[in-house]
Amino acid sequence: MLVVPYTNCGECSACRKARPNACRNNQTLGVQRDGGLAEEIVIPATKLLTSRRLSLREMVLVEPLSVGWHAARRGRAAAGDTVVVFGCGMVGLGAIASAAAAGARVVAVDVDDGKLGIGRAAGASVTINSKSETSIKGCRR
C-alpha cells in the first residue's frame, strides 16, 4: 500500500479543483504533522492506494521517486541541458531518471560509490564522488 501524505479540507479553491496537495489547510504527514516512521499509524482509508501490478517493496518507492521526477519536470529538464543532481537517494534517483528521460545529460554527485552506481543505472551519464574528487574535472567523463 501507498499512503497519500496530504490532508485536505475538501472546501478551499484548491480542493475544489482536485488539487489536495495545494489545500490551504494541508497538513502533510512528515512535514506539518508527524510522519509515518512508526510501527503503526492511523490514517483514513481514502489515503491508501493499492496496486495489483506493484509489490509492497515497489510501492514504497513511488512517493520519493515521484518527488524527484516532479522536481526535474518543474525545472524543465530537456534535451541539450546538463542537470546536476546532488545525492543518489530515492528523491535524487527520481530526478536523475526524469531528467535523463527528458534527454538531459545528468551528472550525479554523491559520497557513496554504490549509490553512484545506482545513479548511473537510473540514467546519469557522469558520476562524481564528492568525498574523493576535489574538482569538477570528473564532469568531462
C-alpha positions as CSV (number, residue, x, y, z in Angstrom):
1,M,0.0,0.0,0.0
2,L,1.0,3.6,-0.6
3,V,0.0,6.4,1.7
4,V,-1.1,9.7,0.2
5,P,0.6,12.1,2.7
6,Y,-1.6,15.1,2.1
7,T,-4.6,16.0,4.3
8,N,-7.1,18.3,2.7
9,C,-10.3,20.2,3.8
10,G,-12.3,19.5,0.6
11,E,-13.7,23.0,0.6
12,C,-11.0,25.5,-0.4
13,S,-10.4,26.6,-4.0
14,A,-7.5,24.1,-4.5
15,C,-9.6,21.2,-3.2
16,R,-12.5,22.2,-5.4
17,K,-10.0,22.0,-8.3
18,A,-9.0,18.4,-7.3
19,R,-5.5,19.6,-6.1
20,P,-5.5,18.4,-2.5
21,N,-1.7,18.8,-2.3
22,A,-2.3,22.6,-2.6
23,C,-5.0,22.7,0.1
24,R,-4.9,25.9,2.1
25,N,-5.4,23.8,5.2
26,N,-3.0,21.0,4.2
27,Q,-1.1,19.2,6.9
28,T,1.3,16.9,5.0
29,L,2.3,13.8,7.0
30,G,6.0,14.1,7.8
31,V,6.0,17.9,7.3
32,Q,3.4,19.8,9.2
33,R,2.3,16.7,11.0
34,D,4.2,13.7,12.5
35,G,5.1,11.3,9.7
36,G,4.8,7.5,9.5
37,L,8.2,6.4,10.9
38,A,6.4,4.3,13.5
39,E,5.3,0.7,13.8
40,E,1.7,1.7,13.5
41,I,-0.1,4.7,12.1
42,V,-3.8,5.6,11.8
43,I,-4.9,7.3,8.6
44,P,-8.2,7.5,6.7
45,A,-8.7,4.5,4.3
46,T,-9.2,7.1,1.5
47,K,-5.5,7.9,1.8
48,L,-4.3,4.4,1.0
49,L,-3.6,3.3,-2.6
50,T,-3.0,-0.3,-3.6
51,S,-1.7,-1.9,-6.8
52,R,-2.2,-5.2,-8.4
53,R,1.0,-4.7,-10.5
54,L,3.5,-3.4,-7.9
55,S,4.8,-5.3,-4.9
56,L,4.8,-3.7,-1.5
57,R,8.5,-3.2,-1.9
58,E,8.0,-1.3,-5.1
59,M,5.1,0.7,-3.7
60,V,7.2,2.3,-1.0
61,L,9.4,3.8,-3.8
62,V,6.5,5.5,-5.6
63,E,6.3,8.7,-3.5
64,P,10.0,9.5,-3.0
65,L,10.8,8.7,-6.7
66,S,7.9,10.9,-7.8
67,V,9.1,13.9,-5.8
68,G,12.4,13.8,-7.7
69,W,10.6,13.2,-11.0
70,H,8.4,16.2,-10.3
71,A,11.4,18.4,-9.5
72,A,13.1,17.7,-12.8
73,R,9.8,18.3,-14.6
74,R,9.3,21.6,-12.8
75,G,12.9,22.5,-13.7
76,R,12.0,21.8,-17.3
77,A,14.9,19.5,-17.9
78,A,15.2,18.9,-21.6
79,A,17.5,17.5,-24.3
80,G,20.7,19.6,-24.5
81,D,20.6,20.5,-20.8
82,T,23.1,19.4,-18.2
83,V,21.4,18.6,-14.9
84,V,23.4,18.1,-11.7
85,V,21.8,16.1,-9.0
86,F,23.3,16.1,-5.5
87,G,22.5,12.9,-3.7
88,C,21.5,9.5,-5.2
89,G,18.9,8.6,-2.6
90,M,15.3,7.9,-3.7
91,V,14.4,11.6,-4.4
92,G,17.7,12.1,-6.3
93,L,17.2,8.9,-8.3
94,G,13.7,10.2,-9.3
95,A,15.3,13.4,-10.5
96,I,18.0,11.6,-12.4
97,A,15.6,9.3,-14.1
98,S,13.3,12.1,-15.1
99,A,16.0,14.4,-16.4
100,A,17.6,11.5,-18.3
101,A,14.2,10.5,-19.8
102,A,13.8,14.1,-21.0
103,G,17.1,13.8,-22.8
104,A,19.3,15.8,-20.5
105,R,22.9,14.9,-19.7
106,V,22.8,14.1,-16.0
107,V,25.7,14.5,-13.6
108,A,25.1,12.6,-10.3
109,V,27.1,13.7,-7.2
110,D,27.2,11.6,-4.0
111,V,29.7,10.4,-1.4
112,D,29.0,6.7,-1.9
113,D,30.2,4.8,-4.9
114,G,27.4,2.2,-4.5
115,K,24.8,4.9,-4.8
116,L,26.6,6.5,-7.7
117,G,26.4,3.1,-9.5
118,I,22.6,3.1,-8.9
119,G,22.5,6.7,-10.2
120,R,24.3,5.6,-13.4
121,A,21.8,2.8,-13.8
122,A,19.0,5.3,-13.4
123,G,20.3,7.5,-16.2
124,A,23.3,9.6,-15.0
125,S,26.0,9.8,-17.7
126,V,28.6,11.2,-15.3
127,T,29.1,10.4,-11.7
128,I,31.2,12.3,-9.2
129,N,32.2,11.1,-5.7
130,S,32.4,14.4,-3.9
131,K,34.2,12.7,-1.0
132,S,37.2,11.6,-3.1
133,E,37.1,14.0,-6.0
134,T,38.2,17.6,-5.2
135,S,37.3,19.2,-8.5
136,I,34.7,19.0,-11.2
137,K,37.2,17.6,-13.7
138,G,35.1,14.4,-13.5
139,C,32.3,16.2,-15.5
140,R,34.3,15.7,-18.6
141,R,34.0,11.9,-18.5
